[in-house]
Amino acid sequence: MDWRQYIHSDPGVLVGKPVVRGTRLSVQFLLELFSAGWTERQVLDSYPQLTREQLQAVFAFVAECMKEEAMYTLPVDQPRP
């Protein structure tokens, strides 16, 4: 999926956060709904302006962004006896 037709960033909308085109719904906000346990059906019912394709684009966008990221496990300091 080419997320670029569904997700964009405009400095005049939510300070440039990536949003679903034609809405003020940020990628971050939608991901937070899913992380809070919302289902796709709940999101689509609550935000009828969204389509299933737009939600798929949110995940495609994040997946592409994550390809650029490197996450490293840092050692945790153990308390000294």
Backbone bond lengths (Angstrom), bond angles and torsions (degrees), N, CA, C in turn:
res aa  C-N    CA-C-N  psi(-1)  N-CA   C-N-CA  omega(-1)  CA-C   N-CA-C  phi
1 M - - - 1.453 - - 1.525 109.27 -
2 D 1.316 115.90 138.10 1.462 120.90 175.39 1.527 108.20 -93.87
3 W 1.317 115.75 99.84 1.463 121.01 -176.37 1.533 111.82 -66.16
4 R 1.326 118.18 -19.49 1.468 121.18 -174.27 1.531 113.74 -61.32
5 Q 1.304 117.41 -24.44 1.467 118.52 178.11 1.530 112.08 -80.05
6 Y 1.334 117.23 -9.90 1.462 121.31 -177.30 1.526 114.47 -116.82
7 I 1.311 117.76 -25.70 1.470 122.03 -175.06 1.522 108.30 -118.13
8 H 1.320 116.53 135.48 1.469 119.01 175.57 1.522 109.97 -150.36
9 S 1.306 113.97 170.04 1.455 121.33 -179.57 1.523 108.29 -129.86
10 D 1.318 115.71 131.13 1.464 122.44 179.77 1.520 106.84 -136.75
11 P 1.330 117.92 122.60 1.473 119.92 -179.42 1.533 113.39 -55.35
12 G 1.323 117.68 -22.19 1.458 121.18 179.63 1.520 114.04 -85.72
13 V 1.338 117.31 -3.54 1.465 121.45 179.66 1.522 108.31 -123.03
14 L 1.331 115.71 116.79 1.473 122.53 179.67 1.525 112.15 50.11
15 V 1.299 116.70 40.59 1.464 123.93 175.76 1.536 111.44 57.39
16 G 1.324 116.95 30.19 1.457 120.67 175.77 1.516 115.88 87.84
17 K 1.334 117.73 4.34 1.471 118.78 176.38 1.524 108.77 -62.06
18 P 1.327 118.10 145.88 1.464 119.64 175.36 1.533 110.45 -63.15
19 V 1.323 115.88 129.57 1.459 122.23 -179.21 1.525 109.58 -129.53
20 V 1.324 114.60 162.96 1.456 120.23 171.68 1.530 106.31 -71.97
21 R 1.317 115.25 126.24 1.463 121.28 -177.23 1.536 110.84 -52.28
22 G 1.331 115.55 133.63 1.455 121.29 179.31 1.518 114.82 83.82
23 T 1.344 116.08 3.66 1.464 120.25 178.71 1.525 109.06 -133.73
24 R 1.300 115.35 176.48 1.455 121.44 170.41 1.529 109.67 -111.20
25 L 1.321 116.45 23.41 1.465 122.15 179.25 1.519 108.48 -90.26
26 S 1.331 115.33 112.82 1.461 119.07 -177.29 1.526 110.97 -79.74
27 V 1.315 114.42 154.59 1.461 121.38 174.43 1.521 108.91 -56.53
28 Q 1.315 116.67 -44.28 1.470 121.28 179.81 1.519 111.20 -58.06
29 F 1.313 117.49 -47.47 1.464 121.68 -178.98 1.529 110.79 -59.71
30 L 1.317 116.89 -45.93 1.460 120.25 -178.57 1.525 111.19 -65.29
31 L 1.326 117.35 -40.24 1.459 119.79 176.96 1.529 111.20 -64.26
32 E 1.324 116.42 -36.95 1.470 119.68 177.92 1.526 111.20 -63.84
33 L 1.335 117.55 -35.93 1.460 119.70 176.69 1.527 110.15 -62.00
34 F 1.330 116.64 -46.19 1.458 119.83 179.63 1.527 111.33 -64.99
35 S 1.325 116.87 -39.01 1.469 118.65 179.99 1.525 111.52 -69.07
36 A 1.331 116.80 -21.75 1.463 121.12 176.60 1.529 111.72 -84.66
37 G 1.344 116.52 -0.02 1.455 119.66 175.89 1.518 115.61 103.32
38 W 1.323 118.11 2.09 1.454 119.94 178.23 1.527 109.38 -65.49
39 T 1.313 115.59 147.42 1.461 121.02 174.84 1.530 109.45 -95.11
40 E 1.319 114.66 164.90 1.464 118.80 175.92 1.524 110.39 -56.24
41 R 1.316 117.34 -42.71 1.469 121.13 -179.30 1.520 110.80 -61.96
42 Q 1.328 118.38 -41.87 1.467 120.84 179.22 1.526 110.88 -63.27
43 V 1.324 117.01 -41.86 1.467 120.38 179.41 1.528 110.05 -64.09
44 L 1.329 116.44 -47.98 1.469 119.78 -178.36 1.527 111.71 -65.52
45 D 1.317 117.46 -36.52 1.467 120.18 177.76 1.527 111.45 -69.39
46 S 1.326 116.93 -36.89 1.468 120.97 -178.10 1.521 112.66 -78.21
47 Y 1.317 116.90 -26.00 1.465 122.20 -178.77 1.523 107.95 -129.08
48 P 1.336 116.80 76.34 1.464 120.94 -173.25 1.529 114.68 -63.01
49 Q 1.316 117.45 -13.45 1.464 119.75 176.85 1.530 111.59 -75.13
50 L 1.330 117.44 -14.60 1.465 121.36 179.66 1.519 110.88 -86.15
51 T 1.325 114.44 150.39 1.457 120.49 174.65 1.526 109.01 -114.68
52 R 1.305 115.25 164.34 1.462 120.26 177.24 1.532 110.05 -60.83
53 E 1.333 117.40 -38.20 1.461 121.12 179.54 1.525 111.36 -63.55
54 Q 1.326 117.21 -37.85 1.463 120.19 177.92 1.528 110.50 -64.99
55 L 1.321 117.29 -39.81 1.466 119.76 177.60 1.525 110.90 -65.92
56 Q 1.308 117.48 -39.72 1.462 120.32 176.09 1.524 109.90 -61.40
57 A 1.321 116.85 -38.02 1.462 121.06 179.26 1.525 111.16 -63.94
58 V 1.331 117.43 -35.06 1.464 120.65 176.95 1.523 109.47 -58.00
59 F 1.316 117.02 -47.23 1.462 120.69 -179.14 1.523 111.83 -70.12
60 A 1.326 117.46 -36.12 1.470 120.41 177.38 1.527 110.12 -64.41
61 F 1.330 116.50 -40.46 1.461 121.59 178.38 1.527 110.80 -61.50
62 V 1.333 116.03 -48.39 1.469 120.37 -178.50 1.524 110.31 -65.50
63 A 1.317 117.29 -40.25 1.467 120.32 178.87 1.523 110.63 -60.32
64 E 1.322 116.80 -42.26 1.463 119.40 178.43 1.523 111.38 -67.17
65 C 1.320 117.27 -40.03 1.465 120.33 177.78 1.526 110.81 -61.72
66 M 1.317 117.03 -39.30 1.456 120.88 -177.58 1.527 112.08 -68.82
67 K 1.313 118.27 -23.96 1.464 120.46 176.37 1.518 110.99 -61.84
68 E 1.317 116.06 -27.61 1.454 122.14 -177.93 1.529 112.17 -84.20
69 E 1.318 116.57 -14.68 1.457 121.23 -174.49 1.521 111.25 -94.32
70 A 1.301 115.21 148.11 1.458 121.51 172.25 1.523 107.00 -121.78
71 M 1.308 115.76 126.83 1.458 120.10 179.80 1.518 108.04 -114.26
72 Y 1.294 115.02 130.75 1.452 120.84 -177.42 1.516 109.34 -120.28
73 T 1.312 115.86 140.86 1.454 120.85 174.83 1.514 107.93 -84.58
74 L 1.306 115.47 122.96 1.459 120.34 179.72 1.519 108.82 -96.17
75 P 1.320 116.60 141.81 1.468 117.91 178.01 1.522 110.06 -65.41
76 V 1.305 114.41 142.37 1.462 120.67 178.46 1.523 107.56 -95.27
77 D 1.314 114.88 129.23 1.465 118.39 177.52 1.518 109.61 -66.92
78 Q 1.309 115.11 130.82 1.462 120.64 176.62 1.521 108.18 -87.42
79 P 1.337 116.39 139.42 1.463 117.75 177.90 1.532 110.36 -62.80
80 R 1.311 114.20 142.67 1.469 119.31 178.78 1.515 110.30 -81.25
81 P 1.320 116.75 139.30 1.493 119.04 178.97 1.503 112.72 -68.50
